[in-house]
Amino acid sequence: MSFTDQIEKIQKKPYESRLKILWSVVAICAVVLLVLWIFNIKNTFQNLDGKSLLKSQPTVSGATPEIKIPIVGVERVETKNNELLIYFNFDNQTDEILSVPKLEDIKLTYNDQVLNPSKITNRQNEPIVQKVLSKTQVFGILTFAKANTEEATLTFDHMFFESNTSQMFKQTLELDLTKLNSNGKLRN
């Protein structure tokens, strides 16, 4: 019996029987959709708190855990007017909104000296955004006092995702200032 024969057979039945068949089909479809939704809800909420992005190593009291995924990158370093300019970018490829650290939470460490930037701006020399939206990049410049060294450590501390503001993390970058001190093209 073909599908069209089945349809014709249903059309010949009384109205009440057709109504029962209709509601039965709707109920079966609803159950199938409900089952699919329940199986997929686990994936939807799997990384809601963002904890799986952080290393699960125990940390020293007060220390911020290091993040697994790279968020901050350094493109170039230059010295201008007795200042060290570090051209960097926030690359937020997560589905979360990232909060940018404050000036006092960014540190450049070299030869047992710690420097905080005097300012953080975008590439147009305007104040940098405080939030980096998901799947976006933000380009900026950190301005430090001139550092007489070839290697340094740059730390971005107290970053967090908006969905879980109590779970802070940091990213530490080892910099070779001689390799980064080139005249390559910068992205804006």
TIMIBA-246465 format. One record per residue (C-alpha): residue in three letters; residue number from 0; x, y, z. Coordinates in Angstrom, 1 decimal, always signed. Example, Ala and Ser with C-alpha at 12.3 -4.5 7.8 and 13.67 -1.06 7.14 Angstrom:
% TIMIBA-246465
<pt><martor>ALA</martor><zaza>0</zaza><xx>+12.3</xx><yy>-4.5</yy><zz>+7.8</zz></pt>
<pt><martor>SER</martor><zaza>1</zaza><xx>+13.7</xx><yy>-1.1</yy><zz>+7.1</zz></pt>
This chain:
% TIMIBA-246465
<pt><martor>MET</martor><zaza>0</zaza><xx>+0.0</xx><yy>+0.0</yy><zz>+0.0</zz></pt>
<pt><martor>SER</martor><zaza>1</zaza><xx>+1.5</xx><yy>+3.3</yy><zz>-1.1</zz></pt>
<pt><martor>PHE</martor><zaza>2</zaza><xx>+1.7</xx><yy>+6.5</yy><zz>+0.8</zz></pt>
<pt><martor>THR</martor><zaza>3</zaza><xx>-1.0</xx><yy>+8.2</yy><zz>-1.3</zz></pt>
<pt><martor>ASP</martor><zaza>4</zaza><xx>-3.3</xx><yy>+5.2</yy><zz>-0.7</zz></pt>
<pt><martor>GLN</martor><zaza>5</zaza><xx>-2.8</xx><yy>+5.7</yy><zz>+3.1</zz></pt>
<pt><martor>ILE</martor><zaza>6</zaza><xx>-3.7</xx><yy>+9.4</yy><zz>+2.8</zz></pt>
<pt><martor>GLU</martor><zaza>7</zaza><xx>-6.8</xx><yy>+8.6</yy><zz>+0.8</zz></pt>
<pt><martor>LYS</martor><zaza>8</zaza><xx>-7.8</xx><yy>+6.0</yy><zz>+3.4</zz></pt>
<pt><martor>ILE</martor><zaza>9</zaza><xx>-7.4</xx><yy>+8.5</yy><zz>+6.2</zz></pt>
<pt><martor>GLN</martor><zaza>10</zaza><xx>-9.4</xx><yy>+11.2</yy><zz>+4.3</zz></pt>
<pt><martor>LYS</martor><zaza>11</zaza><xx>-12.3</xx><yy>+8.8</yy><zz>+4.0</zz></pt>
<pt><martor>LYS</martor><zaza>12</zaza><xx>-12.5</xx><yy>+8.2</yy><zz>+7.8</zz></pt>
<pt><martor>PRO</martor><zaza>13</zaza><xx>-14.9</xx><yy>+10.3</yy><zz>+9.9</zz></pt>
<pt><martor>TYR</martor><zaza>14</zaza><xx>-13.7</xx><yy>+13.7</yy><zz>+11.3</zz></pt>
<pt><martor>GLU</martor><zaza>15</zaza><xx>-13.3</xx><yy>+12.4</yy><zz>+14.8</zz></pt>
<pt><martor>SER</martor><zaza>16</zaza><xx>-10.9</xx><yy>+9.6</yy><zz>+13.7</zz></pt>
<pt><martor>ARG</martor><zaza>17</zaza><xx>-8.9</xx><yy>+12.0</yy><zz>+11.5</zz></pt>
<pt><martor>LEU</martor><zaza>18</zaza><xx>-8.6</xx><yy>+14.4</yy><zz>+14.5</zz></pt>
<pt><martor>LYS</martor><zaza>19</zaza><xx>-7.3</xx><yy>+11.5</yy><zz>+16.7</zz></pt>
<pt><martor>ILE</martor><zaza>20</zaza><xx>-4.7</xx><yy>+10.6</yy><zz>+14.1</zz></pt>
<pt><martor>LEU</martor><zaza>21</zaza><xx>-3.6</xx><yy>+14.2</yy><zz>+13.8</zz></pt>
<pt><martor>TRP</martor><zaza>22</zaza><xx>-3.1</xx><yy>+14.6</yy><zz>+17.6</zz></pt>
<pt><martor>SER</martor><zaza>23</zaza><xx>-1.3</xx><yy>+11.2</yy><zz>+17.7</zz></pt>
<pt><martor>VAL</martor><zaza>24</zaza><xx>+1.1</xx><yy>+12.3</yy><zz>+15.0</zz></pt>
<pt><martor>VAL</martor><zaza>25</zaza><xx>+1.7</xx><yy>+15.7</yy><zz>+16.8</zz></pt>
<pt><martor>ALA</martor><zaza>26</zaza><xx>+2.3</xx><yy>+13.9</yy><zz>+20.1</zz></pt>
<pt><martor>ILE</martor><zaza>27</zaza><xx>+4.8</xx><yy>+11.5</yy><zz>+18.6</zz></pt>
<pt><martor>CYS</martor><zaza>28</zaza><xx>+6.7</xx><yy>+14.4</yy><zz>+17.0</zz></pt>
<pt><martor>ALA</martor><zaza>29</zaza><xx>+6.7</xx><yy>+16.2</yy><zz>+20.3</zz></pt>
<pt><martor>VAL</martor><zaza>30</zaza><xx>+8.1</xx><yy>+13.2</yy><zz>+22.1</zz></pt>
<pt><martor>VAL</martor><zaza>31</zaza><xx>+10.9</xx><yy>+12.8</yy><zz>+19.5</zz></pt>
<pt><martor>LEU</martor><zaza>32</zaza><xx>+11.8</xx><yy>+16.5</yy><zz>+19.7</zz></pt>
<pt><martor>LEU</martor><zaza>33</zaza><xx>+11.8</xx><yy>+16.3</yy><zz>+23.5</zz></pt>
<pt><martor>VAL</martor><zaza>34</zaza><xx>+14.1</xx><yy>+13.3</yy><zz>+23.5</zz></pt>
<pt><martor>LEU</martor><zaza>35</zaza><xx>+16.5</xx><yy>+15.1</yy><zz>+21.0</zz></pt>
<pt><martor>TRP</martor><zaza>36</zaza><xx>+16.5</xx><yy>+18.2</yy><zz>+23.2</zz></pt>
<pt><martor>ILE</martor><zaza>37</zaza><xx>+17.2</xx><yy>+16.3</yy><zz>+26.4</zz></pt>
<pt><martor>PHE</martor><zaza>38</zaza><xx>+20.2</xx><yy>+14.5</yy><zz>+24.7</zz></pt>
<pt><martor>ASN</martor><zaza>39</zaza><xx>+21.6</xx><yy>+17.8</yy><zz>+23.4</zz></pt>
<pt><martor>ILE</martor><zaza>40</zaza><xx>+21.1</xx><yy>+19.9</yy><zz>+26.5</zz></pt>
<pt><martor>LYS</martor><zaza>41</zaza><xx>+24.2</xx><yy>+18.3</yy><zz>+28.0</zz></pt>
<pt><martor>ASN</martor><zaza>42</zaza><xx>+26.3</xx><yy>+19.7</yy><zz>+25.2</zz></pt>
<pt><martor>THR</martor><zaza>43</zaza><xx>+24.7</xx><yy>+23.1</yy><zz>+25.6</zz></pt>
<pt><martor>PHE</martor><zaza>44</zaza><xx>+25.6</xx><yy>+23.4</yy><zz>+29.2</zz></pt>
<pt><martor>GLN</martor><zaza>45</zaza><xx>+28.9</xx><yy>+21.5</yy><zz>+29.1</zz></pt>
<pt><martor>ASN</martor><zaza>46</zaza><xx>+31.2</xx><yy>+24.6</yy><zz>+29.4</zz></pt>
<pt><martor>LEU</martor><zaza>47</zaza><xx>+28.8</xx><yy>+27.1</yy><zz>+30.9</zz></pt>
<pt><martor>ASP</martor><zaza>48</zaza><xx>+31.0</xx><yy>+27.8</yy><zz>+33.9</zz></pt>
<pt><martor>GLY</martor><zaza>49</zaza><xx>+34.2</xx><yy>+28.0</yy><zz>+31.9</zz></pt>
<pt><martor>LYS</martor><zaza>50</zaza><xx>+36.1</xx><yy>+25.9</yy><zz>+34.5</zz></pt>
<pt><martor>SER</martor><zaza>51</zaza><xx>+37.3</xx><yy>+23.4</yy><zz>+31.9</zz></pt>
<pt><martor>LEU</martor><zaza>52</zaza><xx>+39.3</xx><yy>+26.2</yy><zz>+30.3</zz></pt>
<pt><martor>LEU</martor><zaza>53</zaza><xx>+41.5</xx><yy>+26.5</yy><zz>+33.3</zz></pt>
<pt><martor>LYS</martor><zaza>54</zaza><xx>+44.3</xx><yy>+24.1</yy><zz>+34.4</zz></pt>
<pt><martor>SER</martor><zaza>55</zaza><xx>+43.1</xx><yy>+21.9</yy><zz>+37.2</zz></pt>
<pt><martor>GLN</martor><zaza>56</zaza><xx>+46.4</xx><yy>+22.1</yy><zz>+39.1</zz></pt>
<pt><martor>PRO</martor><zaza>57</zaza><xx>+46.3</xx><yy>+23.3</yy><zz>+42.7</zz></pt>
<pt><martor>THR</martor><zaza>58</zaza><xx>+47.4</xx><yy>+26.9</yy><zz>+43.0</zz></pt>
<pt><martor>VAL</martor><zaza>59</zaza><xx>+49.1</xx><yy>+28.8</yy><zz>+45.8</zz></pt>
<pt><martor>SER</martor><zaza>60</zaza><xx>+46.7</xx><yy>+30.8</yy><zz>+47.9</zz></pt>
<pt><martor>GLY</martor><zaza>61</zaza><xx>+45.9</xx><yy>+34.1</yy><zz>+46.2</zz></pt>
<pt><martor>ALA</martor><zaza>62</zaza><xx>+47.5</xx><yy>+32.9</yy><zz>+42.9</zz></pt>
<pt><martor>THR</martor><zaza>63</zaza><xx>+45.5</xx><yy>+33.1</yy><zz>+39.7</zz></pt>
<pt><martor>PRO</martor><zaza>64</zaza><xx>+45.5</xx><yy>+29.9</yy><zz>+37.6</zz></pt>
<pt><martor>GLU</martor><zaza>65</zaza><xx>+47.0</xx><yy>+30.0</yy><zz>+34.1</zz></pt>
<pt><martor>ILE</martor><zaza>66</zaza><xx>+44.6</xx><yy>+29.6</yy><zz>+31.2</zz></pt>
<pt><martor>LYS</martor><zaza>67</zaza><xx>+45.1</xx><yy>+26.7</yy><zz>+28.7</zz></pt>
<pt><martor>ILE</martor><zaza>68</zaza><xx>+44.0</xx><yy>+28.4</yy><zz>+25.6</zz></pt>
<pt><martor>PRO</martor><zaza>69</zaza><xx>+46.0</xx><yy>+31.4</yy><zz>+24.3</zz></pt>
<pt><martor>ILE</martor><zaza>70</zaza><xx>+44.1</xx><yy>+34.6</yy><zz>+24.5</zz></pt>
<pt><martor>VAL</martor><zaza>71</zaza><xx>+46.9</xx><yy>+37.3</yy><zz>+24.4</zz></pt>
<pt><martor>GLY</martor><zaza>72</zaza><xx>+49.5</xx><yy>+37.5</yy><zz>+21.7</zz></pt>
<pt><martor>VAL</martor><zaza>73</zaza><xx>+52.4</xx><yy>+39.9</yy><zz>+21.2</zz></pt>
<pt><martor>GLU</martor><zaza>74</zaza><xx>+53.2</xx><yy>+41.0</yy><zz>+17.6</zz></pt>
<pt><martor>ARG</martor><zaza>75</zaza><xx>+56.0</xx><yy>+43.5</yy><zz>+18.0</zz></pt>
<pt><martor>VAL</martor><zaza>76</zaza><xx>+58.0</xx><yy>+45.6</yy><zz>+20.4</zz></pt>
<pt><martor>GLU</martor><zaza>77</zaza><xx>+59.6</xx><yy>+49.0</yy><zz>+19.8</zz></pt>
<pt><martor>THR</martor><zaza>78</zaza><xx>+61.3</xx><yy>+51.7</yy><zz>+21.7</zz></pt>
<pt><martor>LYS</martor><zaza>79</zaza><xx>+60.2</xx><yy>+55.3</yy><zz>+21.1</zz></pt>
<pt><martor>ASN</martor><zaza>80</zaza><xx>+60.8</xx><yy>+58.5</yy><zz>+23.2</zz></pt>
<pt><martor>ASN</martor><zaza>81</zaza><xx>+62.4</xx><yy>+56.5</yy><zz>+26.1</zz></pt>
<pt><martor>GLU</martor><zaza>82</zaza><xx>+59.3</xx><yy>+54.2</yy><zz>+26.3</zz></pt>
<pt><martor>LEU</martor><zaza>83</zaza><xx>+58.9</xx><yy>+50.6</yy><zz>+25.5</zz></pt>
<pt><martor>LEU</martor><zaza>84</zaza><xx>+55.8</xx><yy>+49.9</yy><zz>+23.3</zz></pt>
<pt><martor>ILE</martor><zaza>85</zaza><xx>+54.4</xx><yy>+46.4</yy><zz>+23.1</zz></pt>
<pt><martor>TYR</martor><zaza>86</zaza><xx>+51.9</xx><yy>+45.8</yy><zz>+20.3</zz></pt>
<pt><martor>PHE</martor><zaza>87</zaza><xx>+49.6</xx><yy>+43.0</yy><zz>+21.4</zz></pt>
<pt><martor>ASN</martor><zaza>88</zaza><xx>+46.2</xx><yy>+41.5</yy><zz>+20.7</zz></pt>
<pt><martor>PHE</martor><zaza>89</zaza><xx>+43.4</xx><yy>+39.8</yy><zz>+22.6</zz></pt>
<pt><martor>ASP</martor><zaza>90</zaza><xx>+42.1</xx><yy>+36.9</yy><zz>+20.5</zz></pt>
<pt><martor>ASN</martor><zaza>91</zaza><xx>+38.9</xx><yy>+35.7</yy><zz>+22.2</zz></pt>
<pt><martor>GLN</martor><zaza>92</zaza><xx>+37.8</xx><yy>+32.6</yy><zz>+20.2</zz></pt>
<pt><martor>THR</martor><zaza>93</zaza><xx>+35.5</xx><yy>+31.3</yy><zz>+23.0</zz></pt>
<pt><martor>ASP</martor><zaza>94</zaza><xx>+31.8</xx><yy>+31.8</yy><zz>+23.2</zz></pt>
<pt><martor>GLU</martor><zaza>95</zaza><xx>+32.2</xx><yy>+34.0</yy><zz>+26.2</zz></pt>
<pt><martor>ILE</martor><zaza>96</zaza><xx>+32.8</xx><yy>+37.8</yy><zz>+26.7</zz></pt>
<pt><martor>LEU</martor><zaza>97</zaza><xx>+36.3</xx><yy>+38.4</yy><zz>+28.1</zz></pt>
<pt><martor>SER</martor><zaza>98</zaza><xx>+37.0</xx><yy>+41.2</yy><zz>+30.6</zz></pt>
<pt><martor>VAL</martor><zaza>99</zaza><xx>+40.3</xx><yy>+43.0</yy><zz>+29.9</zz></pt>
<pt><martor>PRO</martor><zaza>100</zaza><xx>+42.6</xx><yy>+43.3</yy><zz>+32.9</zz></pt>
<pt><martor>LYS</martor><zaza>101</zaza><xx>+43.3</xx><yy>+46.7</yy><zz>+34.6</zz></pt>
<pt><martor>LEU</martor><zaza>102</zaza><xx>+46.6</xx><yy>+48.4</yy><zz>+34.2</zz></pt>
<pt><martor>GLU</martor><zaza>103</zaza><xx>+47.8</xx><yy>+47.3</yy><zz>+37.7</zz></pt>
<pt><martor>ASP</martor><zaza>104</zaza><xx>+47.1</xx><yy>+43.7</yy><zz>+36.7</zz></pt>
<pt><martor>ILE</martor><zaza>105</zaza><xx>+49.5</xx><yy>+43.8</yy><zz>+33.7</zz></pt>
<pt><martor>LYS</martor><zaza>106</zaza><xx>+53.2</xx><yy>+43.3</yy><zz>+34.6</zz></pt>
<pt><martor>LEU</martor><zaza>107</zaza><xx>+56.4</xx><yy>+43.2</yy><zz>+32.7</zz></pt>
<pt><martor>THR</martor><zaza>108</zaza><xx>+59.1</xx><yy>+41.4</yy><zz>+34.6</zz></pt>
<pt><martor>TYR</martor><zaza>109</zaza><xx>+62.8</xx><yy>+41.3</yy><zz>+33.8</zz></pt>
<pt><martor>ASN</martor><zaza>110</zaza><xx>+66.0</xx><yy>+41.0</yy><zz>+35.9</zz></pt>
<pt><martor>ASP</martor><zaza>111</zaza><xx>+64.0</xx><yy>+40.9</yy><zz>+39.2</zz></pt>
<pt><martor>GLN</martor><zaza>112</zaza><xx>+62.3</xx><yy>+44.2</yy><zz>+38.2</zz></pt>
<pt><martor>VAL</martor><zaza>113</zaza><xx>+58.5</xx><yy>+44.6</yy><zz>+37.8</zz></pt>
<pt><martor>LEU</martor><zaza>114</zaza><xx>+57.0</xx><yy>+47.3</yy><zz>+35.6</zz></pt>
<pt><martor>ASN</martor><zaza>115</zaza><xx>+53.3</xx><yy>+48.2</yy><zz>+35.2</zz></pt>
<pt><martor>PRO</martor><zaza>116</zaza><xx>+52.3</xx><yy>+49.9</yy><zz>+32.0</zz></pt>
<pt><martor>SER</martor><zaza>117</zaza><xx>+51.7</xx><yy>+53.7</yy><zz>+32.1</zz></pt>
<pt><martor>LYS</martor><zaza>118</zaza><xx>+48.8</xx><yy>+53.3</yy><zz>+29.6</zz></pt>
<pt><martor>ILE</martor><zaza>119</zaza><xx>+47.0</xx><yy>+50.8</yy><zz>+27.4</zz></pt>
<pt><martor>THR</martor><zaza>120</zaza><xx>+45.5</xx><yy>+52.0</yy><zz>+24.1</zz></pt>
<pt><martor>ASN</martor><zaza>121</zaza><xx>+44.2</xx><yy>+50.6</yy><zz>+20.9</zz></pt>
<pt><martor>ARG</martor><zaza>122</zaza><xx>+46.2</xx><yy>+51.0</yy><zz>+17.7</zz></pt>
<pt><martor>GLN</martor><zaza>123</zaza><xx>+44.5</xx><yy>+54.4</yy><zz>+17.0</zz></pt>
<pt><martor>ASN</martor><zaza>124</zaza><xx>+45.8</xx><yy>+55.6</yy><zz>+20.4</zz></pt>
<pt><martor>GLU</martor><zaza>125</zaza><xx>+42.4</xx><yy>+55.6</yy><zz>+22.0</zz></pt>
<pt><martor>PRO</martor><zaza>126</zaza><xx>+41.5</xx><yy>+53.9</yy><zz>+25.3</zz></pt>
<pt><martor>ILE</martor><zaza>127</zaza><xx>+41.1</xx><yy>+50.1</yy><zz>+24.8</zz></pt>
<pt><martor>VAL</martor><zaza>128</zaza><xx>+37.8</xx><yy>+48.4</yy><zz>+25.2</zz></pt>
<pt><martor>GLN</martor><zaza>129</zaza><xx>+37.1</xx><yy>+46.8</yy><zz>+28.6</zz></pt>
<pt><martor>LYS</martor><zaza>130</zaza><xx>+35.3</xx><yy>+43.8</yy><zz>+27.1</zz></pt>
<pt><martor>VAL</martor><zaza>131</zaza><xx>+36.3</xx><yy>+41.5</yy><zz>+24.2</zz></pt>
<pt><martor>LEU</martor><zaza>132</zaza><xx>+33.3</xx><yy>+39.9</yy><zz>+22.6</zz></pt>
<pt><martor>SER</martor><zaza>133</zaza><xx>+33.3</xx><yy>+36.3</yy><zz>+21.6</zz></pt>
<pt><martor>LYS</martor><zaza>134</zaza><xx>+35.0</xx><yy>+35.3</yy><zz>+18.4</zz></pt>
<pt><martor>THR</martor><zaza>135</zaza><xx>+36.7</xx><yy>+38.7</yy><zz>+18.1</zz></pt>
<pt><martor>GLN</martor><zaza>136</zaza><xx>+40.1</xx><yy>+40.2</yy><zz>+18.2</zz></pt>
<pt><martor>VAL</martor><zaza>137</zaza><xx>+41.1</xx><yy>+43.5</yy><zz>+19.8</zz></pt>
<pt><martor>PHE</martor><zaza>138</zaza><xx>+44.5</xx><yy>+45.1</yy><zz>+19.0</zz></pt>
<pt><martor>GLY</martor><zaza>139</zaza><xx>+46.3</xx><yy>+47.3</yy><zz>+21.4</zz></pt>
<pt><martor>ILE</martor><zaza>140</zaza><xx>+49.6</xx><yy>+49.0</yy><zz>+22.6</zz></pt>
<pt><martor>LEU</martor><zaza>141</zaza><xx>+51.1</xx><yy>+48.7</yy><zz>+26.1</zz></pt>
<pt><martor>THR</martor><zaza>142</zaza><xx>+53.4</xx><yy>+51.6</yy><zz>+27.1</zz></pt>
<pt><martor>PHE</martor><zaza>143</zaza><xx>+56.1</xx><yy>+50.9</yy><zz>+29.6</zz></pt>
<pt><martor>ALA</martor><zaza>144</zaza><xx>+59.1</xx><yy>+52.8</yy><zz>+30.8</zz></pt>
<pt><martor>LYS</martor><zaza>145</zaza><xx>+62.1</xx><yy>+51.8</yy><zz>+28.8</zz></pt>
<pt><martor>ALA</martor><zaza>146</zaza><xx>+63.5</xx><yy>+48.4</yy><zz>+29.8</zz></pt>
<pt><martor>ASN</martor><zaza>147</zaza><xx>+67.1</xx><yy>+47.6</yy><zz>+29.2</zz></pt>
<pt><martor>THR</martor><zaza>148</zaza><xx>+66.8</xx><yy>+43.9</yy><zz>+28.6</zz></pt>
<pt><martor>GLU</martor><zaza>149</zaza><xx>+66.6</xx><yy>+41.3</yy><zz>+25.8</zz></pt>
<pt><martor>GLU</martor><zaza>150</zaza><xx>+64.2</xx><yy>+39.0</yy><zz>+27.5</zz></pt>
<pt><martor>ALA</martor><zaza>151</zaza><xx>+61.2</xx><yy>+39.7</yy><zz>+29.7</zz></pt>
<pt><martor>THR</martor><zaza>152</zaza><xx>+58.0</xx><yy>+38.1</yy><zz>+31.0</zz></pt>
<pt><martor>LEU</martor><zaza>153</zaza><xx>+54.6</xx><yy>+39.8</yy><zz>+30.3</zz></pt>
<pt><martor>THR</martor><zaza>154</zaza><xx>+51.7</xx><yy>+38.8</yy><zz>+32.6</zz></pt>
<pt><martor>PHE</martor><zaza>155</zaza><xx>+48.1</xx><yy>+39.6</yy><zz>+32.1</zz></pt>
<pt><martor>ASP</martor><zaza>156</zaza><xx>+46.4</xx><yy>+38.8</yy><zz>+35.4</zz></pt>
<pt><martor>HIS</martor><zaza>157</zaza><xx>+42.8</xx><yy>+38.9</yy><zz>+36.7</zz></pt>
<pt><martor>MET</martor><zaza>158</zaza><xx>+41.1</xx><yy>+38.3</yy><zz>+33.4</zz></pt>
<pt><martor>PHE</martor><zaza>159</zaza><xx>+37.7</xx><yy>+36.6</yy><zz>+33.5</zz></pt>
<pt><martor>PHE</martor><zaza>160</zaza><xx>+34.7</xx><yy>+35.6</yy><zz>+31.4</zz></pt>
<pt><martor>GLU</martor><zaza>161</zaza><xx>+31.5</xx><yy>+37.4</yy><zz>+32.0</zz></pt>
<pt><martor>SER</martor><zaza>162</zaza><xx>+29.5</xx><yy>+34.2</yy><zz>+32.6</zz></pt>
<pt><martor>ASN</martor><zaza>163</zaza><xx>+31.6</xx><yy>+33.4</yy><zz>+35.7</zz></pt>
<pt><martor>THR</martor><zaza>164</zaza><xx>+33.2</xx><yy>+36.5</yy><zz>+37.2</zz></pt>
<pt><martor>SER</martor><zaza>165</zaza><xx>+34.5</xx><yy>+34.7</yy><zz>+40.3</zz></pt>
<pt><martor>GLN</martor><zaza>166</zaza><xx>+36.8</xx><yy>+32.4</yy><zz>+38.2</zz></pt>
<pt><martor>MET</martor><zaza>167</zaza><xx>+39.8</xx><yy>+34.6</yy><zz>+37.3</zz></pt>
<pt><martor>PHE</martor><zaza>168</zaza><xx>+42.8</xx><yy>+33.5</yy><zz>+35.3</zz></pt>
<pt><martor>LYS</martor><zaza>169</zaza><xx>+46.0</xx><yy>+34.9</yy><zz>+33.9</zz></pt>
<pt><martor>GLN</martor><zaza>170</zaza><xx>+48.3</xx><yy>+34.4</yy><zz>+30.9</zz></pt>
<pt><martor>THR</martor><zaza>171</zaza><xx>+52.0</xx><yy>+34.7</yy><zz>+31.0</zz></pt>
<pt><martor>LEU</martor><zaza>172</zaza><xx>+54.1</xx><yy>+35.3</yy><zz>+27.9</zz></pt>
<pt><martor>GLU</martor><zaza>173</zaza><xx>+57.9</xx><yy>+34.9</yy><zz>+27.6</zz></pt>
<pt><martor>LEU</martor><zaza>174</zaza><xx>+59.2</xx><yy>+37.6</yy><zz>+25.4</zz></pt>
<pt><martor>ASP</martor><zaza>175</zaza><xx>+62.4</xx><yy>+37.8</yy><zz>+23.4</zz></pt>
<pt><martor>LEU</martor><zaza>176</zaza><xx>+62.5</xx><yy>+41.6</yy><zz>+22.8</zz></pt>
<pt><martor>THR</martor><zaza>177</zaza><xx>+65.3</xx><yy>+41.3</yy><zz>+20.2</zz></pt>
<pt><martor>LYS</martor><zaza>178</zaza><xx>+63.2</xx><yy>+39.1</yy><zz>+18.0</zz></pt>
<pt><martor>LEU</martor><zaza>179</zaza><xx>+60.0</xx><yy>+41.1</yy><zz>+18.5</zz></pt>
<pt><martor>ASN</martor><zaza>180</zaza><xx>+61.8</xx><yy>+44.4</yy><zz>+17.7</zz></pt>
<pt><martor>SER</martor><zaza>181</zaza><xx>+61.3</xx><yy>+44.3</yy><zz>+14.0</zz></pt>
<pt><martor>ASN</martor><zaza>182</zaza><xx>+59.6</xx><yy>+46.6</yy><zz>+11.4</zz></pt>
<pt><martor>GLY</martor><zaza>183</zaza><xx>+57.1</xx><yy>+44.0</yy><zz>+10.3</zz></pt>
<pt><martor>LYS</martor><zaza>184</zaza><xx>+53.6</xx><yy>+45.1</yy><zz>+9.3</zz></pt>
<pt><martor>LEU</martor><zaza>185</zaza><xx>+51.1</xx><yy>+45.4</yy><zz>+12.1</zz></pt>
<pt><martor>ARG</martor><zaza>186</zaza><xx>+47.4</xx><yy>+44.5</yy><zz>+11.9</zz></pt>
<pt><martor>ASN</martor><zaza>187</zaza><xx>+45.1</xx><yy>+47.3</yy><zz>+13.0</zz></pt>
